[in-house]
Amino acid sequence: MSKPPAQTVHDELLLELGDPSGTSDSAFLDPLSAAEQGELLAAIRRTRRAQKNALDTAIDKGLGMAPLLLRGPLKRILFP
């Protein structure tokens, strides 16, 4: 299996922002240096991880109100 081509920070940032094809106008990133783009990418990824962790915690707390035997099936039904 071959490795995918190496991506630039600019390309990774576009992917993270939701443009997998890289076809959108990315001129808004031009004023940022590669280092600044890297910092922005890291900040976006940190924030998304924090959001996911907070959501997972909230879901677990919410399901904690259900009887223990129903928690697993409820989680699988609500979040397939």
mmCIF file of the N, C-alpha and C atoms, coordinates in Angstrom:
data_MODEL
# 
_entry.id   MODEL 
# 
loop_
_atom_site.group_PDB 
_atom_site.id 
_atom_site.type_symbol 
_atom_site.label_atom_id 
_atom_site.label_alt_id 
_atom_site.label_comp_id 
_atom_site.label_asym_id 
_atom_site.label_entity_id 
_atom_site.label_seq_id 
_atom_site.pdbx_PDB_ins_code 
_atom_site.Cartn_x 
_atom_site.Cartn_y 
_atom_site.Cartn_z 
_atom_site.occupancy 
_atom_site.B_iso_or_equiv 
_atom_site.pdbx_formal_charge 
_atom_site.auth_seq_id 
_atom_site.auth_comp_id 
_atom_site.auth_asym_id 
_atom_site.auth_atom_id 
_atom_site.pdbx_PDB_model_num 
ATOM 1   N N  . MET A 1 1  ? 0.839   -1.160 0.000  1.00 0.00 ? 1  MET A N  1 
ATOM 2   C CA . MET A 1 1  ? 0.000   0.000  0.000  1.00 0.00 ? 1  MET A CA 1 
ATOM 3   C C  . MET A 1 1  ? 0.896   1.239  0.000  1.00 0.00 ? 1  MET A C  1 
ATOM 4   N N  . SER A 1 2  ? 0.665   2.165  -0.928 1.00 0.00 ? 2  SER A N  1 
ATOM 5   C CA . SER A 1 2  ? 1.516   3.344  -1.013 1.00 0.00 ? 2  SER A CA 1 
ATOM 6   C C  . SER A 1 2  ? 1.034   4.431  -0.068 1.00 0.00 ? 2  SER A C  1 
ATOM 7   N N  . LYS A 1 3  ? 1.981   5.256  0.361  1.00 0.00 ? 3  LYS A N  1 
ATOM 8   C CA . LYS A 1 3  ? 1.650   6.349  1.262  1.00 0.00 ? 3  LYS A CA 1 
ATOM 9   C C  . LYS A 1 3  ? 1.034   7.488  0.459  1.00 0.00 ? 3  LYS A C  1 
ATOM 10  N N  . PRO A 1 4  ? 0.069   8.215  1.068  1.00 0.00 ? 4  PRO A N  1 
ATOM 11  C CA . PRO A 1 4  ? -0.480  9.358  0.362  1.00 0.00 ? 4  PRO A CA 1 
ATOM 12  C C  . PRO A 1 4  ? 0.586   10.445 0.235  1.00 0.00 ? 4  PRO A C  1 
ATOM 13  N N  . PRO A 1 5  ? 0.453   11.320 -0.764 1.00 0.00 ? 5  PRO A N  1 
ATOM 14  C CA . PRO A 1 5  ? 1.462   12.365 -0.909 1.00 0.00 ? 5  PRO A CA 1 
ATOM 15  C C  . PRO A 1 5  ? 1.485   13.278 0.313  1.00 0.00 ? 5  PRO A C  1 
ATOM 16  N N  . ALA A 1 6  ? 2.666   13.780 0.609  1.00 0.00 ? 6  ALA A N  1 
ATOM 17  C CA . ALA A 1 6  ? 2.808   14.664 1.760  1.00 0.00 ? 6  ALA A CA 1 
ATOM 18  C C  . ALA A 1 6  ? 1.992   15.934 1.528  1.00 0.00 ? 6  ALA A C  1 
ATOM 19  N N  . GLN A 1 7  ? 1.325   16.393 2.583  1.00 0.00 ? 7  GLN A N  1 
ATOM 20  C CA . GLN A 1 7  ? 0.506   17.579 2.468  1.00 0.00 ? 7  GLN A CA 1 
ATOM 21  C C  . GLN A 1 7  ? 1.194   18.749 3.163  1.00 0.00 ? 7  GLN A C  1 
ATOM 22  N N  . THR A 1 8  ? 0.939   19.914 2.640  1.00 0.00 ? 8  THR A N  1 
ATOM 23  C CA . THR A 1 8  ? 1.461   21.104 3.295  1.00 0.00 ? 8  THR A CA 1 
ATOM 24  C C  . THR A 1 8  ? 0.526   21.476 4.438  1.00 0.00 ? 8  THR A C  1 
ATOM 25  N N  . VAL A 1 9  ? 0.994   22.338 5.309  1.00 0.00 ? 9  VAL A N  1 
ATOM 26  C CA . VAL A 1 9  ? 0.163   22.821 6.417  1.00 0.00 ? 9  VAL A CA 1 
ATOM 27  C C  . VAL A 1 9  ? -1.085  23.492 5.832  1.00 0.00 ? 9  VAL A C  1 
ATOM 28  N N  . HIS A 1 10 ? -0.886  24.217 4.735  1.00 0.00 ? 10 HIS A N  1 
ATOM 29  C CA . HIS A 1 10 ? -1.997  24.896 4.059  1.00 0.00 ? 10 HIS A CA 1 
ATOM 30  C C  . HIS A 1 10 ? -3.077  23.886 3.651  1.00 0.00 ? 10 HIS A C  1 
ATOM 31  N N  . ASP A 1 11 ? -2.652  22.774 3.045  1.00 0.00 ? 11 ASP A N  1 
ATOM 32  C CA . ASP A 1 11 ? -3.602  21.737 2.619  1.00 0.00 ? 11 ASP A CA 1 
ATOM 33  C C  . ASP A 1 11 ? -4.302  21.097 3.816  1.00 0.00 ? 11 ASP A C  1 
ATOM 34  N N  . GLU A 1 12 ? -3.541  20.809 4.865  1.00 0.00 ? 12 GLU A N  1 
ATOM 35  C CA . GLU A 1 12 ? -4.141  20.208 6.060  1.00 0.00 ? 12 GLU A CA 1 
ATOM 36  C C  . GLU A 1 12 ? -5.150  21.151 6.697  1.00 0.00 ? 12 GLU A C  1 
ATOM 37  N N  . LEU A 1 13 ? -4.836  22.437 6.682  1.00 0.00 ? 13 LEU A N  1 
ATOM 38  C CA . LEU A 1 13 ? -5.741  23.436 7.252  1.00 0.00 ? 13 LEU A CA 1 
ATOM 39  C C  . LEU A 1 13 ? -7.039  23.488 6.453  1.00 0.00 ? 13 LEU A C  1 
ATOM 40  N N  . LEU A 1 14 ? -6.940  23.449 5.127  1.00 0.00 ? 14 LEU A N  1 
ATOM 41  C CA . LEU A 1 14 ? -8.153  23.431 4.302  1.00 0.00 ? 14 LEU A CA 1 
ATOM 42  C C  . LEU A 1 14 ? -8.988  22.182 4.576  1.00 0.00 ? 14 LEU A C  1 
ATOM 43  N N  . LEU A 1 15 ? -8.323  21.045 4.741  1.00 0.00 ? 15 LEU A N  1 
ATOM 44  C CA . LEU A 1 15 ? -9.045  19.811 5.067  1.00 0.00 ? 15 LEU A CA 1 
ATOM 45  C C  . LEU A 1 15 ? -9.754  19.947 6.413  1.00 0.00 ? 15 LEU A C  1 
ATOM 46  N N  . GLU A 1 16 ? -9.057  20.503 7.379  1.00 0.00 ? 16 GLU A N  1 
ATOM 47  C CA . GLU A 1 16 ? -9.630  20.655 8.719  1.00 0.00 ? 16 GLU A CA 1 
ATOM 48  C C  . GLU A 1 16 ? -10.809 21.622 8.701  1.00 0.00 ? 16 GLU A C  1 
ATOM 49  N N  . LEU A 1 17 ? -10.756 22.606 7.820  1.00 0.00 ? 17 LEU A N  1 
ATOM 50  C CA . LEU A 1 17 ? -11.833 23.586 7.713  1.00 0.00 ? 17 LEU A CA 1 
ATOM 51  C C  . LEU A 1 17 ? -12.998 23.084 6.866  1.00 0.00 ? 17 LEU A C  1 
ATOM 52  N N  . GLY A 1 18 ? -12.862 21.886 6.303  1.00 0.00 ? 18 GLY A N  1 
ATOM 53  C CA . GLY A 1 18 ? -13.985 21.272 5.592  1.00 0.00 ? 18 GLY A CA 1 
ATOM 54  C C  . GLY A 1 18 ? -13.935 21.389 4.094  1.00 0.00 ? 18 GLY A C  1 
ATOM 55  N N  . ASP A 1 19 ? -12.775 21.539 3.517  1.00 0.00 ? 19 ASP A N  1 
ATOM 56  C CA . ASP A 1 19 ? -12.654 21.586 2.059  1.00 0.00 ? 19 ASP A CA 1 
ATOM 57  C C  . ASP A 1 19 ? -11.739 20.458 1.604  1.00 0.00 ? 19 ASP A C  1 
ATOM 58  N N  . PRO A 1 20 ? -12.270 19.222 1.542  1.00 0.00 ? 20 PRO A N  1 
ATOM 59  C CA . PRO A 1 20 ? -11.419 18.083 1.217  1.00 0.00 ? 20 PRO A CA 1 
ATOM 60  C C  . PRO A 1 20 ? -10.813 18.141 -0.175 1.00 0.00 ? 20 PRO A C  1 
ATOM 61  N N  . SER A 1 21 ? -11.477 18.825 -1.104 1.00 0.00 ? 21 SER A N  1 
ATOM 62  C CA . SER A 1 21 ? -10.947 18.883 -2.467 1.00 0.00 ? 21 SER A CA 1 
ATOM 63  C C  . SER A 1 21 ? -9.922  19.995 -2.628 1.00 0.00 ? 21 SER A C  1 
ATOM 64  N N  . GLY A 1 22 ? -9.937  20.958 -1.709 1.00 0.00 ? 22 GLY A N  1 
ATOM 65  C CA . GLY A 1 22 ? -9.013  22.078 -1.810 1.00 0.00 ? 22 GLY A CA 1 
ATOM 66  C C  . GLY A 1 22 ? -9.368  23.033 -2.933 1.00 0.00 ? 22 GLY A C  1 
ATOM 67  N N  . THR A 1 23 ? -10.629 22.993 -3.369 1.00 0.00 ? 23 THR A N  1 
ATOM 68  C CA . THR A 1 23 ? -11.034 23.803 -4.513 1.00 0.00 ? 23 THR A CA 1 
ATOM 69  C C  . THR A 1 23 ? -11.586 25.166 -4.139 1.00 0.00 ? 23 THR A C  1 
ATOM 70  N N  . SER A 1 24 ? -11.863 25.400 -2.862 1.00 0.00 ? 24 SER A N  1 
ATOM 71  C CA . SER A 1 24 ? -12.426 26.695 -2.488 1.00 0.00 ? 24 SER A CA 1 
ATOM 72  C C  . SER A 1 24 ? -11.348 27.771 -2.536 1.00 0.00 ? 24 SER A C  1 
ATOM 73  N N  . ASP A 1 25 ? -11.786 29.006 -2.539 1.00 0.00 ? 25 ASP A N  1 
ATOM 74  C CA . ASP A 1 25 ? -10.858 30.127 -2.554 1.00 0.00 ? 25 ASP A CA 1 
ATOM 75  C C  . ASP A 1 25 ? -10.182 30.207 -1.188 1.00 0.00 ? 25 ASP A C  1 
ATOM 76  N N  . SER A 1 26 ? -8.916  29.946 -1.152 1.00 0.00 ? 26 SER A N  1 
ATOM 77  C CA . SER A 1 26 ? -8.193  29.935 0.121  1.00 0.00 ? 26 SER A CA 1 
ATOM 78  C C  . SER A 1 26 ? -7.357  31.192 0.287  1.00 0.00 ? 26 SER A C  1 
ATOM 79  N N  . ALA A 1 27 ? -7.720  32.246 -0.387 1.00 0.00 ? 27 ALA A N  1 
ATOM 80  C CA . ALA A 1 27 ? -6.963  33.495 -0.302 1.00 0.00 ? 27 ALA A CA 1 
ATOM 81  C C  . ALA A 1 27 ? -6.952  34.052 1.115  1.00 0.00 ? 27 ALA A C  1 
ATOM 82  N N  . PHE A 1 28 ? -7.962  33.713 1.901  1.00 0.00 ? 28 PHE A N  1 
ATOM 83  C CA . PHE A 1 28 ? -8.008  34.210 3.275  1.00 0.00 ? 28 PHE A CA 1 
ATOM 84  C C  . PHE A 1 28 ? -6.845  33.688 4.114  1.00 0.00 ? 28 PHE A C  1 
ATOM 85  N N  . LEU A 1 29 ? -6.202  32.621 3.669  1.00 0.00 ? 29 LEU A N  1 
ATOM 86  C CA . LEU A 1 29 ? -5.054  32.077 4.394  1.00 0.00 ? 29 LEU A CA 1 
ATOM 87  C C  . LEU A 1 29 ? -3.730  32.695 3.948  1.00 0.00 ? 29 LEU A C  1 
ATOM 88  N N  . ASP A 1 30 ? -3.736  33.387 2.823  1.00 0.00 ? 30 ASP A N  1 
ATOM 89  C CA . ASP A 1 30 ? -2.494  33.935 2.269  1.00 0.00 ? 30 ASP A CA 1 
ATOM 90  C C  . ASP A 1 30 ? -1.758  34.889 3.204  1.00 0.00 ? 30 ASP A C  1 
ATOM 91  N N  . PRO A 1 31 ? -2.444  35.745 3.963  1.00 0.00 ? 31 PRO A N  1 
ATOM 92  C CA . PRO A 1 31 ? -1.699  36.654 4.855  1.00 0.00 ? 31 PRO A CA 1 
ATOM 93  C C  . PRO A 1 31 ? -0.959  35.933 5.985  1.00 0.00 ? 31 PRO A C  1 
ATOM 94  N N  . LEU A 1 32 ? -1.303  34.695 6.249  1.00 0.00 ? 32 LEU A N  1 
ATOM 95  C CA . LEU A 1 32 ? -0.665  33.949 7.340  1.00 0.00 ? 32 LEU A CA 1 
ATOM 96  C C  . LEU A 1 32 ? 0.583   33.234 6.837  1.00 0.00 ? 32 LEU A C  1 
ATOM 97  N N  . SER A 1 33 ? 1.637   33.288 7.631  1.00 0.00 ? 33 SER A N  1 
ATOM 98  C CA . SER A 1 33 ? 2.847   32.532 7.293  1.00 0.00 ? 33 SER A CA 1 
ATOM 99  C C  . SER A 1 33 ? 2.574   31.045 7.539  1.00 0.00 ? 33 SER A C  1 
ATOM 100 N N  . ALA A 1 34 ? 3.485   30.202 7.077  1.00 0.00 ? 34 ALA A N  1 
ATOM 101 C CA . ALA A 1 34 ? 3.330   28.759 7.288  1.00 0.00 ? 34 ALA A CA 1 
ATOM 102 C C  . ALA A 1 34 ? 3.295   28.443 8.787  1.00 0.00 ? 34 ALA A C  1 
ATOM 103 N N  . ALA A 1 35 ? 4.112   29.151 9.565  1.00 0.00 ? 35 ALA A N  1 
ATOM 104 C CA . ALA A 1 35 ? 4.130   28.917 11.018 1.00 0.00 ? 35 ALA A CA 1 
ATOM 105 C C  . ALA A 1 35 ? 2.793   29.313 11.646 1.00 0.00 ? 35 ALA A C  1 
ATOM 106 N N  . GLU A 1 36 ? 2.242   30.438 11.200 1.00 0.00 ? 36 GLU A N  1 
ATOM 107 C CA . GLU A 1 36 ? 0.946   30.884 11.729 1.00 0.00 ? 36 GLU A CA 1 
ATOM 108 C C  . GLU A 1 36 ? -0.172  29.936 11.316 1.00 0.00 ? 36 GLU A C  1 
ATOM 109 N N  . GLN A 1 37 ? -0.092  29.423 10.096 1.00 0.00 ? 37 GLN A N  1 
ATOM 110 C CA . GLN A 1 37 ? -1.073  28.435 9.661  1.00 0.00 ? 37 GLN A CA 1 
ATOM 111 C C  . GLN A 1 37 ? -0.973  27.174 10.505 1.00 0.00 ? 37 GLN A C  1 
ATOM 112 N N  . GLY A 1 38 ? 0.254   26.790 10.843 1.00 0.00 ? 38 GLY A N  1 
ATOM 113 C CA . GLY A 1 38 ? 0.462   25.626 11.708 1.00 0.00 ? 38 GLY A CA 1 
ATOM 114 C C  . GLY A 1 38 ? -0.131  25.847 13.091 1.00 0.00 ? 38 GLY A C  1 
ATOM 115 N N  . GLU A 1 39 ? 0.048   27.055 13.624 1.00 0.00 ? 39 GLU A N  1 
ATOM 116 C CA . GLU A 1 39 ? -0.531  27.375 14.936 1.00 0.00 ? 39 GLU A CA 1 
ATOM 117 C C  . GLU A 1 39 ? -2.059  27.346 14.873 1.00 0.00 ? 39 GLU A C  1 
ATOM 118 N N  . LEU A 1 40 ? -2.620  27.894 13.798 1.00 0.00 ? 40 LEU A N  1 
ATOM 119 C CA . LEU A 1 40 ? -4.071  27.884 13.631 1.00 0.00 ? 40 LEU A CA 1 
ATOM 120 C C  . LEU A 1 40 ? -4.590  26.458 13.526 1.00 0.00 ? 40 LEU A C  1 
ATOM 121 N N  . LEU A 1 41 ? -3.903  25.636 12.756 1.00 0.00 ? 41 LEU A N  1 
ATOM 122 C CA . LEU A 1 41 ? -4.299  24.229 12.609 1.00 0.00 ? 41 LEU A CA 1 
ATOM 123 C C  . LEU A 1 41 ? -4.270  23.522 13.958 1.00 0.00 ? 41 LEU A C  1 
ATOM 124 N N  . ALA A 1 42 ? -3.214  23.730 14.722 1.00 0.00 ? 42 ALA A N  1 
ATOM 125 C CA . ALA A 1 42 ? -3.101  23.097 16.045 1.00 0.00 ? 42 ALA A CA 1 
ATOM 126 C C  . ALA A 1 42 ? -4.213  23.587 16.969 1.00 0.00 ? 42 ALA A C  1 
ATOM 127 N N  . ALA A 1 43 ? -4.523  24.882 16.929 1.00 0.00 ? 43 ALA A N  1 
ATOM 128 C CA . ALA A 1 43 ? -5.585  25.435 17.777 1.00 0.00 ? 43 ALA A CA 1 
ATOM 129 C C  . ALA A 1 43 ? -6.951  24.862 17.402 1.00 0.00 ? 43 ALA A C  1 
ATOM 130 N N  . ILE A 1 44 ? -7.204  24.723 16.114 1.00 0.00 ? 44 ILE A N  1 
ATOM 131 C CA . ILE A 1 44 ? -8.486  24.153 15.669 1.00 0.00 ? 44 ILE A CA 1 
ATOM 132 C C  . ILE A 1 44 ? -8.597  22.710 16.138 1.00 0.00 ? 44 ILE A C  1 
ATOM 133 N N  . ARG A 1 45 ? -7.531  21.949 15.972 1.00 0.00 ? 45 ARG A N  1 
ATOM 134 C CA . ARG A 1 45 ? -7.569  20.538 16.387 1.00 0.00 ? 45 ARG A CA 1 
ATOM 135 C C  . ARG A 1 45 ? -7.731  20.401 17.901 1.00 0.00 ? 45 ARG A C  1 
ATOM 136 N N  . ARG A 1 46 ? -7.044  21.246 18.674 1.00 0.00 ? 46 ARG A N  1 
ATOM 137 C CA . ARG A 1 46 ? -7.194  21.222 20.141 1.00 0.00 ? 46 ARG A CA 1 
ATOM 138 C C  . ARG A 1 46 ? -8.631  21.534 20.542 1.00 0.00 ? 46 ARG A C  1 
ATOM 139 N N  . THR A 1 47 ? -9.200  22.535 19.898 1.00 0.00 ? 47 THR A N  1 
ATOM 140 C CA . THR A 1 47 ? -10.560 22.947 20.225 1.00 0.00 ? 47 THR A CA 1 
ATOM 141 C C  . THR A 1 47 ? -11.556 21.856 19.869 1.00 0.00 ? 47 THR A C  1 
ATOM 142 N N  . ARG A 1 48 ? -11.371 21.224 18.734 1.00 0.00 ? 48 ARG A N  1 
ATOM 143 C CA . ARG A 1 48 ? -12.289 20.141 18.340 1.00 0.00 ? 48 ARG A CA 1 
ATOM 144 C C  . ARG A 1 48 ? -12.187 18.959 19.293 1.00 0.00 ? 48 ARG A C  1 
ATOM 145 N N  . ARG A 1 49 ? -10.958 18.649 19.733 1.00 0.00 ? 49 ARG A N  1 
ATOM 146 C CA . ARG A 1 49 ? -10.792 17.563 20.718 1.00 0.00 ? 49 ARG A CA 1 
ATOM 147 C C  . ARG A 1 49 ? -11.493 17.918 22.022 1.00 0.00 ? 49 ARG A C  1 
ATOM 148 N N  . ALA A 1 50 ? -11.333 19.162 22.461 1.00 0.00 ? 50 ALA A N  1 
ATOM 149 C CA . ALA A 1 50 ? -11.966 19.599 23.706 1.00 0.00 ? 50 ALA A CA 1 
ATOM 150 C C  . ALA A 1 50 ? -13.485 19.546 23.582 1.00 0.00 ? 50 ALA A C  1 
ATOM 151 N N  . GLN A 1 51 ? -14.012 19.955 22.431 1.00 0.00 ? 51 GLN A N  1 
ATOM 152 C CA . GLN A 1 51 ? -15.462 19.886 22.212 1.00 0.00 ? 51 GLN A CA 1 
ATOM 153 C C  . GLN A 1 51 ? -15.949 18.442 22.251 1.00 0.00 ? 51 GLN A C  1 
ATOM 154 N N  . LYS A 1 52 ? -15.203 17.554 21.584 1.00 0.00 ? 52 LYS A N  1 
ATOM 155 C CA . LYS A 1 52 ? -15.596 16.144 21.564 1.00 0.00 ? 52 LYS A CA 1 
ATOM 156 C C  . LYS A 1 52 ? -15.579 15.559 22.966 1.00 0.00 ? 52 LYS A C  1 
ATOM 157 N N  . ASN A 1 53 ? -14.539 15.876 23.731 1.00 0.00 ? 53 ASN A N  1 
ATOM 158 C CA . ASN A 1 53 ? -14.453 15.372 25.101 1.00 0.00 ? 53 ASN A CA 1 
ATOM 159 C C  . ASN A 1 53 ? -15.599 15.899 25.959 1.00 0.00 ? 53 ASN A C  1 
ATOM 160 N N  . ALA A 1 54 ? -15.933 17.186 25.800 1.00 0.00 ? 54 ALA A N  1 
ATOM 161 C CA . ALA A 1 54 ? -17.038 17.771 26.570 1.00 0.00 ? 54 ALA A CA 1 
ATOM 162 C C  . ALA A 1 54 ? -18.367 17.127 26.181 1.00 0.00 ? 54 ALA A C  1 
ATOM 163 N N  . LEU A 1 55 ? -18.557 16.876 24.896 1.00 0.00 ? 55 LEU A N  1 
ATOM 164 C CA . LEU A 1 55 ? -19.788 16.235 24.438 1.00 0.00 ? 55 LEU A CA 1 
ATOM 165 C C  . LEU A 1 55 ? -19.872 14.799 24.960 1.00 0.00 ? 55 LEU A C  1 
ATOM 166 N N  . ASP A 1 56 ? -18.765 14.067 24.901 1.00 0.00 ? 56 ASP A N  1 
ATOM 167 C CA . ASP A 1 56 ? -18.756 12.691 25.416 1.00 0.00 ? 56 ASP A CA 1 
ATOM 168 C C  . ASP A 1 56 ? -19.085 12.663 26.914 1.00 0.00 ? 56 ASP A C  1 
ATOM 169 N N  . THR A 1 57 ? -18.529 13.604 27.659 1.00 0.00 ? 57 THR A N  1 
ATOM 170 C CA . THR A 1 57 ? -18.808 13.689 29.097 1.00 0.00 ? 57 THR A CA 1 
ATOM 171 C C  . THR A 1 57 ? -20.280 13.984 29.344 1.00 0.00 ? 57 THR A C  1 
ATOM 172 N N  . ALA A 1 58 ? -20.839 14.921 28.578 1.00 0.00 ? 58 ALA A N  1 
ATOM 173 C CA . ALA A 1 58 ? -22.247 15.264 28.735 1.00 0.00 ? 58 ALA A CA 1 
ATOM 174 C C  . ALA A 1 58 ? -23.151 14.081 28.398 1.00 0.00 ? 58 ALA A C  1 
ATOM 175 N N  . ILE A 1 59 ? -22.803 13.347 27.351 1.00 0.00 ? 59 ILE A N  1 
ATOM 176 C CA . ILE A 1 59 ? -23.587 12.161 26.974 1.00 0.00 ? 59 ILE A CA 1 
ATOM 177 C C  . ILE A 1 59 ? -23.527 11.123 28.089 1.00 0.00 ? 59 ILE A C  1 
ATOM 178 N N  . ASP A 1 60 ? -22.334 10.877 28.603 1.00 0.00 ? 60 ASP A N  1 
ATOM 179 C CA . ASP A 1 60 ? -22.190 9.886  29.675 1.00 0.00 ? 60 ASP A CA 1 
ATOM 180 C C  . ASP A 1 60 ? -22.970 10.292 30.923 1.00 0.00 ? 60 ASP A C  1 
ATOM 181 N N  . LYS A 1 61 ? -22.931 11.587 31.259 1.00 0.00 ? 61 LYS A N  1 
ATOM 182 C CA . LYS A 1 61 ? -23.694 12.059 32.412 1.00 0.00 ? 61 LYS A CA 1 
ATOM 183 C C  . LYS A 1 61 ? -25.189 11.926 32.168 1.00 0.00 ? 61 LYS A C  1 
ATOM 184 N N  . GLY A 1 62 ? -25.624 12.224 30.957 1.00 0.00 ? 62 GLY A N  1 
ATOM 185 C CA . GLY A 1 62 ? -27.037 12.097 30.623 1.00 0.00 ? 62 GLY A CA 1 
ATOM 186 C C  . GLY A 1 62 ? -27.501 10.654 30.679 1.00 0.00 ? 62 GLY A C  1 
ATOM 187 N N  . LEU A 1 63 ? -26.680 9.757  30.152 1.00 0.00 ? 63 LEU A N  1 
ATOM 188 C CA . LEU A 1 63 ? -27.036 8.341  30.180 1.00 0.00 ? 63 LEU A CA 1 
ATOM 189 C C  . LEU A 1 63 ? -26.931 7.774  31.594 1.00 0.00 ? 63 LEU A C  1 
ATOM 190 N N  . GLY A 1 64 ? -26.204 8.463  32.464 1.00 0.00 ? 64 GLY A N  1 
ATOM 191 C CA . GLY A 1 64 ? -26.081 8.018  33.847 1.00 0.00 ? 64 GLY A CA 1 
ATOM 192 C C  . GLY A 1 64 ? -27.414 8.033  34.578 1.00 0.00 ? 64 GLY A C  1 
ATOM 193 N N  . MET A 1 65 ? -28.389 8.746  34.035 1.00 0.00 ? 65 MET A N  1 
ATOM 194 C CA . MET A 1 65 ? -29.710 8.796  34.655 1.00 0.00 ? 65 MET A CA 1 
ATOM 195 C C  . MET A 1 65 ? -30.529 7.539  34.335 1.00 0.00 ? 65 MET A C  1 
ATOM 196 N N  . ALA A 1 66 ? -30.113 6.815  33.290 1.00 0.00 ? 66 ALA A N  1 
ATOM 197 C CA . ALA A 1 66 ? -30.818 5.590  32.911 1.00 0.00 ? 66 ALA A CA 1 
ATOM 198 C C  . ALA A 1 66 ? -30.322 4.432  33.783 1.00 0.00 ? 66 ALA A C  1 
ATOM 199 N N  . PRO A 1 67 ? -31.161 3.438  33.973 1.00 0.00 ? 67 PRO A N  1 
ATOM 200 C CA . PRO A 1 67 ? -30.715 2.264  34.728 1.00 0.00 ? 67 PRO A CA 1 
ATOM 201 C C  . PRO A 1 67 ? -29.478 1.637  34.078 1.00 0.00 ? 67 PRO A C  1 
ATOM 202 N N  . LEU A 1 68 ? -28.608 1.103  34.894 1.00 0.00 ? 68 LEU A N  1 
ATOM 203 C CA . LEU A 1 68 ? -27.324 0.575  34.435 1.00 0.00 ? 68 LEU A CA 1 
ATOM 204 C C  . LEU A 1 68 ? -27.469 -0.406 33.272 1.00 0.00 ? 68 LEU A C  1 
ATOM 205 N N  . LEU A 1 69 ? -28.435 -1.304 33.347 1.00 0.00 ? 69 LEU A N  1 
ATOM 206 C CA . LEU A 1 69 ? -28.593 -2.319 32.292 1.00 0.00 ? 69 LEU A CA 1 
ATOM 207 C C  . LEU A 1 69 ? -29.040 -1.725 30.955 1.00 0.00 ? 69 LEU A C  1 
ATOM 208 N N  . LEU A 1 70 ? -29.606 -0.533 30.970 1.00 0.00 ? 70 LEU A N  1 
ATOM 209 C CA . LEU A 1 70 ? -30.074 0.085  29.729 1.00 0.00 ? 70 LEU A CA 1 
ATOM 210 C C  . LEU A 1 70 ? -29.054 1.033  29.106 1.00 0.00 ? 70 LEU A C  1 
ATOM 211 N N  . ARG A 1 71 ? -28.020 1.397  29.811 1.00 0.00 ? 71 ARG A N  1 
ATOM 212 C CA . ARG A 1 71 ? -27.081 2.407  29.311 1.00 0.00 ? 71 ARG A CA 1 
ATOM 213 C C  . ARG A 1 71 ? -26.383 1.989  28.027 1.00 0.00 ? 71 ARG A C  1 
ATOM 214 N N  . GLY A 1 72 ? -25.861 0.779  27.979 1.00 0.00 ? 72 GLY A N  1 
ATOM 215 C CA . GLY A 1 72 ? -25.176 0.293  26.772 1.00 0.00 ? 72 GLY A CA 1 
ATOM 216 C C  . GLY A 1 72 ? -26.095 0.274  25.566 1.00 0.00 ? 72 GLY A C  1 
ATOM 217 N N  . PRO A 1 73 ? -27.263 -0.407 25.677 1.00 0.00 ? 73 PRO A N  1 
ATOM 218 C CA . PRO A 1 73 ? -28.181 -0.412 24.531 1.00 0.00 ? 73 PRO A CA 1 
ATOM 219 C C  . PRO A 1 73 ? -28.639 0.988  24.125 1.00 0.00 ? 73 PRO A C  1 
ATOM 220 N N  . LEU A 1 74 ? -28.895 1.860  25.102 1.00 0.00 ? 74 LEU A N  1 
ATOM 221 C CA . LEU A 1 74 ? -29.311 3.227  24.771 1.00 0.00 ? 74 LEU A CA 1 
ATOM 222 C C  . LEU A 1 74 ? -28.227 3.964  24.002 1.00 0.00 ? 74 LEU A C  1 
ATOM 223 N N  . LYS A 1 75 ? -26.991 3.808  24.431 1.00 0.00 ? 75 LYS A N  1 
ATOM 224 C CA . LYS A 1 75 ? -25.882 4.482  23.754 1.00 0.00 ? 75 LYS A CA 1 
ATOM 225 C C  . LYS A 1 75 ? -25.740 3.984  22.318 1.00 0.00 ? 75 LYS A C  1 
ATOM 226 N N  . ARG A 1 76 ? -25.891 2.665  22.112 1.00 0.00 ? 76 ARG A N  1 
ATOM 227 C CA . ARG A 1 76 ? -25.785 2.114  20.767 1.00 0.00 ? 76 ARG A CA 1 
ATOM 228 C C  . ARG A 1 76 ? -26.950 2.553  19.880 1.00 0.00 ? 76 ARG A C  1 
ATOM 229 N N  . ILE A 1 77 ? -28.142 2.709  20.458 1.00 0.00 ? 77 ILE A N  1 
ATOM 230 C CA . ILE A 1 77 ? -29.308 3.136  19.682 1.00 0.00 ? 77 ILE A CA 1 
ATOM 231 C C  . ILE A 1 77 ? -29.200 4.623  19.337 1.00 0.00 ? 77 ILE A C  1 
ATOM 232 N N  . LEU A 1 78 ? -28.845 5.432  20.317 1.00 0.00 ? 78 LEU A N  1 
ATOM 233 C CA . LEU A 1 78 ? -28.824 6.883  20.111 1.00 0.00 ? 78 LEU A CA 1 
ATOM 234 C C  . LEU A 1 78 ? -27.601 7.352  19.317 1.00 0.00 ? 78 LEU A C  1 
ATOM 235 N N  . PHE A 1 79 ? -26.500 6.634  19.450 1.00 0.00 ? 79 PHE A N  1 
ATOM 236 C CA . PHE A 1 79 ? -25.249 7.054  18.805 1.00 0.00 ? 79 PHE A CA 1 
ATOM 237 C C  . PHE A 1 79 ? -24.613 5.892  18.079 1.00 0.00 ? 79 PHE A C  1 
ATOM 238 N N  . PRO A 1 80 ? -25.194 5.496  16.931 1.00 0.00 ? 80 PRO A N  1 
ATOM 239 C CA . PRO A 1 80 ? -24.686 4.327  16.204 1.00 0.00 ? 80 PRO A CA 1 
ATOM 240 C C  . PRO A 1 80 ? -23.301 4.517  15.634 1.00 0.00 ? 80 PRO A C  1 
# 
